[in-house]
Amino acid sequence: MGGEGSMMHAIKSLKSNRALLKRKERGTLSGSYGNLELKEFPKATSEQLLEIKKRIKKE
């Protein structure tokens, strides 16, 4: 019968997506990235954003 291969692929795809969601729920970095410090970047002010916007339009 036709279609068994496509159904098997759909089942495998759903399984792998579920596994990715479970992995995402943990939320922490593991392995070689476990001790990595995440950088904090400063927030841009509205004036800085306007300057950037003008500069990009000019270029």
N, CA, C, O and CB atoms as a CASP TS submission, in Angstrom:
PFRMAT TS
TARGET T0000
AUTHOR 0000-0000-0000
METHOD Language model
MODEL 1
PARENT N/A
ATOM      1  N   MET     1       0.824  -1.173   0.000  1.00  0.00           N
ATOM      2  CA  MET     1       0.000   0.000   0.000  1.00  0.00           C
ATOM      3  C   MET     1       0.877   1.249   0.000  1.00  0.00           C
ATOM      4  O   MET     1       1.963   1.245   0.579  1.00  0.00           O
ATOM      5  CB  MET     1      -0.942  -0.009   1.199  1.00  0.00           C
ATOM      6  N   GLY     2       0.416   2.301  -0.638  1.00  0.00           N
ATOM      7  CA  GLY     2       1.197   3.522  -0.697  1.00  0.00           C
ATOM      8  C   GLY     2       0.992   4.396   0.529  1.00  0.00           C
ATOM      9  O   GLY     2      -0.050   4.333   1.183  1.00  0.00           O
ATOM     10  N   GLY     3       1.968   5.193   0.828  1.00  0.00           N
ATOM     11  CA  GLY     3       1.820   6.152   1.909  1.00  0.00           C
ATOM     12  C   GLY     3       2.481   5.780   3.215  1.00  0.00           C
ATOM     13  O   GLY     3       2.576   6.620   4.109  1.00  0.00           O
ATOM     14  N   GLU     4       2.948   4.531   3.360  1.00  0.00           N
ATOM     15  CA  GLU     4       3.556   4.137   4.634  1.00  0.00           C
ATOM     16  C   GLU     4       4.809   4.953   4.930  1.00  0.00           C
ATOM     17  O   GLU     4       5.055   5.338   6.073  1.00  0.00           O
ATOM     18  CB  GLU     4       3.898   2.647   4.622  1.00  0.00           C
ATOM     19  N   GLY     5       5.589   5.210   3.903  1.00  0.00           N
ATOM     20  CA  GLY     5       6.829   5.964   4.098  1.00  0.00           C
ATOM     21  C   GLY     5       6.567   7.383   4.565  1.00  0.00           C
ATOM     22  O   GLY     5       7.266   7.899   5.437  1.00  0.00           O
ATOM     23  N   SER     6       5.549   8.013   3.978  1.00  0.00           N
ATOM     24  CA  SER     6       5.270   9.396   4.366  1.00  0.00           C
ATOM     25  C   SER     6       4.707   9.456   5.786  1.00  0.00           C
ATOM     26  O   SER     6       5.007  10.395   6.523  1.00  0.00           O
ATOM     27  CB  SER     6       4.286  10.045   3.374  1.00  0.00           C
ATOM     28  N   MET     7       3.900   8.475   6.181  1.00  0.00           N
ATOM     29  CA  MET     7       3.375   8.451   7.547  1.00  0.00           C
ATOM     30  C   MET     7       4.497   8.202   8.556  1.00  0.00           C
ATOM     31  O   MET     7       4.509   8.789   9.638  1.00  0.00           O
ATOM     32  CB  MET     7       2.286   7.370   7.687  1.00  0.00           C
ATOM     33  N   MET     8       5.434   7.331   8.193  1.00  0.00           N
ATOM     34  CA  MET     8       6.556   7.059   9.085  1.00  0.00           C
ATOM     35  C   MET     8       7.386   8.327   9.282  1.00  0.00           C
ATOM     36  O   MET     8       7.847   8.620  10.385  1.00  0.00           O
ATOM     37  CB  MET     8       7.435   5.916   8.524  1.00  0.00           C
ATOM     38  N   HIS     9       7.567   9.072   8.190  1.00  0.00           N
ATOM     39  CA  HIS     9       8.321  10.320   8.301  1.00  0.00           C
ATOM     40  C   HIS     9       7.586  11.319   9.197  1.00  0.00           C
ATOM     41  O   HIS     9       8.219  12.016   9.990  1.00  0.00           O
ATOM     42  CB  HIS     9       8.559  10.931   6.906  1.00  0.00           C
ATOM     43  N   ALA    10       6.263  11.394   9.079  1.00  0.00           N
ATOM     44  CA  ALA    10       5.482  12.307   9.915  1.00  0.00           C
ATOM     45  C   ALA    10       5.612  11.929  11.389  1.00  0.00           C
ATOM     46  O   ALA    10       5.753  12.806  12.241  1.00  0.00           O
ATOM     47  CB  ALA    10       4.001  12.297   9.491  1.00  0.00           C
ATOM     48  N   ILE    11       5.565  10.640  11.694  1.00  0.00           N
ATOM     49  CA  ILE    11       5.691  10.182  13.070  1.00  0.00           C
ATOM     50  C   ILE    11       7.061  10.535  13.631  1.00  0.00           C
ATOM     51  O   ILE    11       7.170  11.013  14.760  1.00  0.00           O
ATOM     52  CB  ILE    11       5.456   8.674  13.157  1.00  0.00           C
ATOM     53  N   LYS    12       8.113  10.298  12.836  1.00  0.00           N
ATOM     54  CA  LYS    12       9.469  10.621  13.282  1.00  0.00           C
ATOM     55  C   LYS    12       9.626  12.125  13.508  1.00  0.00           C
ATOM     56  O   LYS    12      10.269  12.555  14.466  1.00  0.00           O
ATOM     57  CB  LYS    12      10.503  10.128  12.255  1.00  0.00           C
ATOM     58  N   SER    13       9.035  12.914  12.620  1.00  0.00           N
ATOM     59  CA  SER    13       9.120  14.367  12.735  1.00  0.00           C
ATOM     60  C   SER    13       8.438  14.844  14.013  1.00  0.00           C
ATOM     61  O   SER    13       8.989  15.686  14.723  1.00  0.00           O
ATOM     62  CB  SER    13       8.486  15.042  11.509  1.00  0.00           C
ATOM     63  N   LEU    14       7.255  14.324  14.318  1.00  0.00           N
ATOM     64  CA  LEU    14       6.551  14.706  15.541  1.00  0.00           C
ATOM     65  C   LEU    14       7.347  14.319  16.786  1.00  0.00           C
ATOM     66  O   LEU    14       7.405  15.078  17.754  1.00  0.00           O
ATOM     67  CB  LEU    14       5.168  14.055  15.582  1.00  0.00           C
ATOM     68  N   LYS    15       7.958  13.136  16.755  1.00  0.00           N
ATOM     69  CA  LYS    15       8.764  12.690  17.893  1.00  0.00           C
ATOM     70  C   LYS    15       9.943  13.629  18.134  1.00  0.00           C
ATOM     71  O   LYS    15      10.217  14.011  19.272  1.00  0.00           O
ATOM     72  CB  LYS    15       9.270  11.260  17.661  1.00  0.00           C
ATOM     73  N   SER    16      10.634  13.995  17.063  1.00  0.00           N
ATOM     74  CA  SER    16      11.804  14.855  17.222  1.00  0.00           C
ATOM     75  C   SER    16      11.385  16.257  17.681  1.00  0.00           C
ATOM     76  O   SER    16      12.102  16.882  18.463  1.00  0.00           O
ATOM     77  CB  SER    16      12.595  14.939  15.897  1.00  0.00           C
ATOM     78  N   ASN    17      10.241  16.759  17.212  1.00  0.00           N
ATOM     79  CA  ASN    17       9.760  18.073  17.656  1.00  0.00           C
ATOM     80  C   ASN    17       9.423  18.056  19.143  1.00  0.00           C
ATOM     81  O   ASN    17       9.716  19.013  19.859  1.00  0.00           O
ATOM     82  CB  ASN    17       8.525  18.498  16.840  1.00  0.00           C
ATOM     83  N   ARG    18       8.804  16.962  19.612  1.00  0.00           N
ATOM     84  CA  ARG    18       8.492  16.839  21.029  1.00  0.00           C
ATOM     85  C   ARG    18       9.766  16.833  21.866  1.00  0.00           C
ATOM     86  O   ARG    18       9.829  17.447  22.931  1.00  0.00           O
ATOM     87  CB  ARG    18       7.680  15.567  21.289  1.00  0.00           C
ATOM     88  N   ALA    19      10.785  16.126  21.364  1.00  0.00           N
ATOM     89  CA  ALA    19      12.059  16.065  22.080  1.00  0.00           C
ATOM     90  C   ALA    19      12.692  17.448  22.164  1.00  0.00           C
ATOM     91  O   ALA    19      13.267  17.804  23.192  1.00  0.00           O
ATOM     92  CB  ALA    19      13.021  15.081  21.392  1.00  0.00           C
ATOM     93  N   LEU    20      12.591  18.235  21.086  1.00  0.00           N
ATOM     94  CA  LEU    20      13.148  19.587  21.098  1.00  0.00           C
ATOM     95  C   LEU    20      12.414  20.475  22.096  1.00  0.00           C
ATOM     96  O   LEU    20      13.041  21.292  22.770  1.00  0.00           O
ATOM     97  CB  LEU    20      13.081  20.205  19.699  1.00  0.00           C
ATOM     98  N   LEU    21      11.107  20.328  22.200  1.00  0.00           N
ATOM     99  CA  LEU    21      10.343  21.127  23.158  1.00  0.00           C
ATOM    100  C   LEU    21      10.749  20.799  24.583  1.00  0.00           C
ATOM    101  O   LEU    21      10.903  21.703  25.404  1.00  0.00           O
ATOM    102  CB  LEU    21       8.842  20.898  22.975  1.00  0.00           C
ATOM    103  N   LYS    22      10.923  19.537  24.886  1.00  0.00           N
ATOM    104  CA  LYS    22      11.347  19.129  26.221  1.00  0.00           C
ATOM    105  C   LYS    22      12.718  19.696  26.532  1.00  0.00           C
ATOM    106  O   LYS    22      12.988  20.121  27.656  1.00  0.00           O
ATOM    107  CB  LYS    22      11.362  17.600  26.344  1.00  0.00           C
ATOM    108  N   ARG    23      13.577  19.699  25.534  1.00  0.00           N
ATOM    109  CA  ARG    23      14.927  20.215  25.710  1.00  0.00           C
ATOM    110  C   ARG    23      14.895  21.715  25.971  1.00  0.00           C
ATOM    111  O   ARG    23      15.677  22.231  26.770  1.00  0.00           O
ATOM    112  CB  ARG    23      15.786  19.907  24.478  1.00  0.00           C
ATOM    113  N   LYS    24      13.983  22.411  25.290  1.00  0.00           N
ATOM    114  CA  LYS    24      13.874  23.856  25.434  1.00  0.00           C
ATOM    115  C   LYS    24      13.328  24.238  26.810  1.00  0.00           C
ATOM    116  O   LYS    24      13.676  25.292  27.341  1.00  0.00           O
ATOM    117  CB  LYS    24      12.980  24.430  24.337  1.00  0.00           C
ATOM    118  N   GLU    25      12.471  23.385  27.393  1.00  0.00           N
ATOM    119  CA  GLU    25      11.876  23.680  28.688  1.00  0.00           C
ATOM    120  C   GLU    25      12.923  23.774  29.789  1.00  0.00           C
ATOM    121  O   GLU    25      12.770  24.553  30.729  1.00  0.00           O
ATOM    122  CB  GLU    25      10.852  22.625  29.041  1.00  0.00           C
ATOM    123  N   ARG    26      13.979  22.989  29.676  1.00  0.00           N
ATOM    124  CA  ARG    26      15.026  23.037  30.697  1.00  0.00           C
ATOM    125  C   ARG    26      15.634  24.421  30.785  1.00  0.00           C
ATOM    126  O   ARG    26      15.869  24.933  31.879  1.00  0.00           O
ATOM    127  CB  ARG    26      16.112  22.008  30.402  1.00  0.00           C
ATOM    128  N   GLY    27      15.891  25.034  29.624  1.00  0.00           N
ATOM    129  CA  GLY    27      16.310  26.418  29.581  1.00  0.00           C
ATOM    130  C   GLY    27      17.734  26.725  29.991  1.00  0.00           C
ATOM    131  O   GLY    27      18.176  27.860  29.813  1.00  0.00           O
ATOM    132  N   THR    28      18.465  25.783  30.522  1.00  0.00           N
ATOM    133  CA  THR    28      19.834  26.074  30.923  1.00  0.00           C
ATOM    134  C   THR    28      20.811  25.539  29.895  1.00  0.00           C
ATOM    135  O   THR    28      20.521  24.586  29.172  1.00  0.00           O
ATOM    136  CB  THR    28      20.133  25.479  32.298  1.00  0.00           C
ATOM    137  N   LEU    29      21.948  26.157  29.844  1.00  0.00           N
ATOM    138  CA  LEU    29      22.992  25.695  28.947  1.00  0.00           C
ATOM    139  C   LEU    29      23.715  24.525  29.588  1.00  0.00           C
ATOM    140  O   LEU    29      23.895  24.480  30.806  1.00  0.00           O
ATOM    141  CB  LEU    29      23.978  26.834  28.608  1.00  0.00           C
ATOM    142  N   SER    30      24.122  23.593  28.769  1.00  0.00           N
ATOM    143  CA  SER    30      24.822  22.438  29.308  1.00  0.00           C
ATOM    144  C   SER    30      26.072  22.165  28.481  1.00  0.00           C
ATOM    145  O   SER    30      26.323  22.834  27.478  1.00  0.00           O
ATOM    146  CB  SER    30      23.903  21.200  29.331  1.00  0.00           C
ATOM    147  N   GLY    31      26.833  21.199  28.901  1.00  0.00           N
ATOM    148  CA  GLY    31      28.034  20.828  28.163  1.00  0.00           C
ATOM    149  C   GLY    31      29.111  21.871  28.294  1.00  0.00           C
ATOM    150  O   GLY    31      29.319  22.427  29.373  1.00  0.00           O
ATOM    151  N   SER    32      29.803  22.144  27.194  1.00  0.00           N
ATOM    152  CA  SER    32      30.911  23.090  27.231  1.00  0.00           C
ATOM    153  C   SER    32      30.430  24.531  27.431  1.00  0.00           C
ATOM    154  O   SER    32      31.238  25.406  27.743  1.00  0.00           O
ATOM    155  CB  SER    32      31.723  22.987  25.949  1.00  0.00           C
ATOM    156  N   TYR    33      29.126  24.794  27.255  1.00  0.00           N
ATOM    157  CA  TYR    33      28.595  26.134  27.441  1.00  0.00           C
ATOM    158  C   TYR    33      27.999  26.322  28.831  1.00  0.00           C
ATOM    159  O   TYR    33      27.419  27.372  29.112  1.00  0.00           O
ATOM    160  CB  TYR    33      27.551  26.428  26.388  1.00  0.00           C
ATOM    161  N   GLY    34      28.130  25.325  29.707  1.00  0.00           N
ATOM    162  CA  GLY    34      27.524  25.380  31.024  1.00  0.00           C
ATOM    163  C   GLY    34      28.041  26.498  31.903  1.00  0.00           C
ATOM    164  O   GLY    34      27.268  27.068  32.673  1.00  0.00           O
ATOM    165  N   ASN    35      29.325  26.836  31.819  1.00  0.00           N
ATOM    166  CA  ASN    35      29.918  27.864  32.691  1.00  0.00           C
ATOM    167  C   ASN    35      30.069  29.208  31.990  1.00  0.00           C
ATOM    168  O   ASN    35      30.773  30.088  32.486  1.00  0.00           O
ATOM    169  CB  ASN    35      31.276  27.402  33.189  1.00  0.00           C
ATOM    170  N   LEU    36      29.426  29.373  30.860  1.00  0.00           N
ATOM    171  CA  LEU    36      29.554  30.585  30.063  1.00  0.00           C
ATOM    172  C   LEU    36      28.736  31.719  30.675  1.00  0.00           C
ATOM    173  O   LEU    36      27.578  31.522  31.045  1.00  0.00           O
ATOM    174  CB  LEU    36      29.109  30.327  28.616  1.00  0.00           C
ATOM    175  N   GLU    37      29.330  32.895  30.782  1.00  0.00           N
ATOM    176  CA  GLU    37      28.604  34.061  31.277  1.00  0.00           C
ATOM    177  C   GLU    37      27.985  34.784  30.093  1.00  0.00           C
ATOM    178  O   GLU    37      28.664  35.079  29.110  1.00  0.00           O
ATOM    179  CB  GLU    37      29.540  35.013  32.083  1.00  0.00           C
ATOM    180  N   LEU    38      26.699  35.067  30.193  1.00  0.00           N
ATOM    181  CA  LEU    38      26.015  35.793  29.130  1.00  0.00           C
ATOM    182  C   LEU    38      26.229  37.281  29.325  1.00  0.00           C
ATOM    183  O   LEU    38      26.137  37.787  30.443  1.00  0.00           O
ATOM    184  CB  LEU    38      24.505  35.455  29.104  1.00  0.00           C
ATOM    185  N   LYS    39      26.512  37.980  28.242  1.00  0.00           N
ATOM    186  CA  LYS    39      26.793  39.416  28.292  1.00  0.00           C
ATOM    187  C   LYS    39      25.499  40.206  28.410  1.00  0.00           C
ATOM    188  O   LYS    39      24.463  39.817  27.869  1.00  0.00           O
ATOM    189  CB  LYS    39      27.578  39.861  27.044  1.00  0.00           C
ATOM    190  N   GLU    40      25.575  41.310  29.119  1.00  0.00           N
ATOM    191  CA  GLU    40      24.464  42.254  29.206  1.00  0.00           C
ATOM    192  C   GLU    40      24.799  43.448  28.327  1.00  0.00           C
ATOM    193  O   GLU    40      25.813  44.113  28.535  1.00  0.00           O
ATOM    194  CB  GLU    40      24.196  42.698  30.689  1.00  0.00           C
ATOM    195  N   PHE    41      23.952  43.717  27.348  1.00  0.00           N
ATOM    196  CA  PHE    41      24.191  44.825  26.438  1.00  0.00           C
ATOM    197  C   PHE    41      23.351  46.021  26.866  1.00  0.00           C
ATOM    198  O   PHE    41      22.225  45.849  27.335  1.00  0.00           O
ATOM    199  CB  PHE    41      23.870  44.422  24.980  1.00  0.00           C
ATOM    200  N   PRO    42      23.888  47.242  26.711  1.00  0.00           N
ATOM    201  CA  PRO    42      23.121  48.433  27.096  1.00  0.00           C
ATOM    202  C   PRO    42      21.939  48.636  26.147  1.00  0.00           C
ATOM    203  O   PRO    42      21.997  48.272  24.972  1.00  0.00           O
ATOM    204  CB  PRO    42      24.028  49.689  27.099  1.00  0.00           C
ATOM    205  N   LYS    43      20.872  49.222  26.678  1.00  0.00           N
ATOM    206  CA  LYS    43      19.692  49.520  25.868  1.00  0.00           C
ATOM    207  C   LYS    43      19.916  50.818  25.113  1.00  0.00           C
ATOM    208  O   LYS    43      20.481  51.769  25.652  1.00  0.00           O
ATOM    209  CB  LYS    43      18.418  49.612  26.748  1.00  0.00           C
ATOM    210  N   ALA    44      19.473  50.855  23.865  1.00  0.00           N
ATOM    211  CA  ALA    44      19.610  52.064  23.055  1.00  0.00           C
ATOM    212  C   ALA    44      18.469  53.021  23.371  1.00  0.00           C
ATOM    213  O   ALA    44      17.325  52.605  23.557  1.00  0.00           O
ATOM    214  CB  ALA    44      19.630  51.719  21.542  1.00  0.00           C
ATOM    215  N   THR    45      18.796  54.307  23.429  1.00  0.00           N
ATOM    216  CA  THR    45      17.764  55.316  23.661  1.00  0.00           C
ATOM    217  C   THR    45      17.059  55.618  22.345  1.00  0.00           C
ATOM    218  O   THR    45      17.533  55.240  21.274  1.00  0.00           O
ATOM    219  CB  THR    45      18.374  56.613  24.270  1.00  0.00           C
ATOM    220  N   SER    46      15.939  56.292  22.434  1.00  0.00           N
ATOM    221  CA  SER    46      15.187  56.611  21.215  1.00  0.00           C
ATOM    222  C   SER    46      15.981  57.553  20.311  1.00  0.00           C
ATOM    223  O   SER    46      15.873  57.476  19.087  1.00  0.00           O
ATOM    224  CB  SER    46      13.830  57.242  21.571  1.00  0.00           C
ATOM    225  N   GLU    47      16.779  58.445  20.912  1.00  0.00           N
ATOM    226  CA  GLU    47      17.607  59.348  20.103  1.00  0.00           C
ATOM    227  C   GLU    47      18.669  58.573  19.328  1.00  0.00           C
ATOM    228  O   GLU    47      18.928  58.852  18.157  1.00  0.00           O
ATOM    229  CB  GLU    47      18.277  60.407  20.995  1.00  0.00           C
ATOM    230  N   GLN    48      19.273  57.602  19.993  1.00  0.00           N
ATOM    231  CA  GLN    48      20.287  56.780  19.321  1.00  0.00           C
ATOM    232  C   GLN    48      19.665  55.984  18.187  1.00  0.00           C
ATOM    233  O   GLN    48      20.270  55.834  17.125  1.00  0.00           O
ATOM    234  CB  GLN    48      20.967  55.831  20.321  1.00  0.00           C
ATOM    235  N   LEU    49      18.469  55.477  18.404  1.00  0.00           N
ATOM    236  CA  LEU    49      17.797  54.720  17.354  1.00  0.00           C
ATOM    237  C   LEU    49      17.475  55.595  16.149  1.00  0.00           C
ATOM    238  O   LEU    49      17.598  55.155  15.006  1.00  0.00           O
ATOM    239  CB  LEU    49      16.523  54.090  17.894  1.00  0.00           C
ATOM    240  N   LEU    50      17.058  56.844  16.409  1.00  0.00           N
ATOM    241  CA  LEU    50      16.792  57.767  15.305  1.00  0.00           C
ATOM    242  C   LEU    50      18.062  58.085  14.525  1.00  0.00           C
ATOM    243  O   LEU    50      18.037  58.158  13.297  1.00  0.00           O
ATOM    244  CB  LEU    50      16.170  59.057  15.831  1.00  0.00           C
ATOM    245  N   GLU    51      19.178  58.275  15.241  1.00  0.00           N
ATOM    246  CA  GLU    51      20.456  58.528  14.568  1.00  0.00           C
ATOM    247  C   GLU    51      20.848  57.361  13.677  1.00  0.00           C
ATOM    248  O   GLU    51      21.279  57.561  12.541  1.00  0.00           O
ATOM    249  CB  GLU    51      21.559  58.793  15.595  1.00  0.00           C
ATOM    250  N   ILE    52      20.701  56.158  14.180  1.00  0.00           N
ATOM    251  CA  ILE    52      21.038  54.967  13.402  1.00  0.00           C
ATOM    252  C   ILE    52      20.148  54.865  12.164  1.00  0.00           C
ATOM    253  O   ILE    52      20.612  54.547  11.069  1.00  0.00           O
ATOM    254  CB  ILE    52      20.898  53.699  14.268  1.00  0.00           C
ATOM    255  N   LYS    53      18.865  55.141  12.366  1.00  0.00           N
ATOM    256  CA  LYS    53      17.910  55.074  11.262  1.00  0.00           C
ATOM    257  C   LYS    53      18.282  56.055  10.159  1.00  0.00           C
ATOM    258  O   LYS    53      18.258  55.712   8.977  1.00  0.00           O
ATOM    259  CB  LYS    53      16.493  55.360  11.762  1.00  0.00           C
ATOM    260  N   LYS    54      18.636  57.307  10.564  1.00  0.00           N
ATOM    261  CA  LYS    54      19.019  58.324   9.575  1.00  0.00           C
ATOM    262  C   LYS    54      20.297  57.931   8.843  1.00  0.00           C
ATOM    263  O   LYS    54      20.415  58.108   7.630  1.00  0.00           O
ATOM    264  CB  LYS    54      19.205  59.688  10.254  1.00  0.00           C
ATOM    265  N   ARG    55      21.252  57.395   9.600  1.00  0.00           N
ATOM    266  CA  ARG    55      22.534  57.001   9.008  1.00  0.00           C
ATOM    267  C   ARG    55      22.340  55.874   7.989  1.00  0.00           C
ATOM    268  O   ARG    55      22.959  55.879   6.925  1.00  0.00           O
ATOM    269  CB  ARG    55      23.523  56.557  10.110  1.00  0.00           C
ATOM    270  N   ILE    56      21.488  54.925   8.316  1.00  0.00           N
ATOM    271  CA  ILE    56      21.241  53.802   7.405  1.00  0.00           C
ATOM    272  C   ILE    56      20.537  54.284   6.146  1.00  0.00           C
ATOM    273  O   ILE    56      20.871  53.843   5.046  1.00  0.00           O
ATOM    274  CB  ILE    56      20.401  52.711   8.099  1.00  0.00           C
ATOM    275  N   LYS    57      19.564  55.187   6.291  1.00  0.00           N
ATOM    276  CA  LYS    57      18.871  55.728   5.120  1.00  0.00           C
ATOM    277  C   LYS    57      19.831  56.510   4.233  1.00  0.00           C
ATOM    278  O   LYS    57      19.734  56.461   3.007  1.00  0.00           O
ATOM    279  CB  LYS    57      17.704  56.627   5.553  1.00  0.00           C
ATOM    280  N   LYS    58      20.765  57.236   4.865  1.00  0.00           N
ATOM    281  CA  LYS    58      21.721  58.032   4.119  1.00  0.00           C
ATOM    282  C   LYS    58      22.649  57.131   3.298  1.00  0.00           C
ATOM    283  O   LYS    58      22.981  57.446   2.155  1.00  0.00           O
ATOM    284  CB  LYS    58      22.535  58.916   5.072  1.00  0.00           C
ATOM    285  N   GLU    59      23.059  56.018   3.890  1.00  0.00           N
ATOM    286  CA  GLU    59      23.950  55.088   3.183  1.00  0.00           C
ATOM    287  C   GLU    59      23.218  54.434   2.051  1.00  0.00           C
ATOM    288  O   GLU    59      23.794  53.616   1.333  1.00  0.00           O
ATOM    289  CB  GLU    59      24.508  54.023   4.130  1.00  0.00           C
TER
END
